[in-house]
Amino acid sequence: MKAIFLDRDGTIIKNIPYLNDPEKIEFLPFVFDGLKILSSHGFSFFIVTNQSGVSRGLIKISDLKKIHKKIKEILKKEGIEIKEILYCPHLPEDNCNCRKPKTGLIQKILKKYKIDLKNSYLIGDKEEDILLAKNMGIKSICLSKDINVKPDFFAENLKEASLWIIKDSSS
């Protein structure tokens, strides 16, 4: 299985700090287009996201689950399947293994799915996303130029990222 690991906030939905209301979910431009392109080329999707708002007491787990359920439902209506959404609820200082850029979330996915990491990619908008990709040995695409590490590709949006991935994966 070829996988696309997606960050959530700032990558597929608008970054609203400590989002705790499913009604406030707003997909970013070109997300549906980009994911449909990748899906048509056989990629499977996983969302991996840091959600420290849970440990900070700003987001209830029940609300986080509602948000993730709604994200999956909206994407499913567009013909896009998200295999799983995994999140780290911990604070940065907790030093857990699941908080990006550590690899715990992807390791958990690898225990359940047979994924070809050599032909998989990570798309994110923050340094910890790109560092996670580097830590896993997979290619990375960043949707922000405001970082101090170099991804394999910078893209303006998910559609541009997906077009680069298709070109890169066929070469």
Summary of the structure (lengths in Angstrom):
residues: 171
radius of gyration: 14.8
end to end distance: 18.0
largest distance: 46.6
contacts: 558
relative contact order: 0.20
helix: 39%
strand: 19%
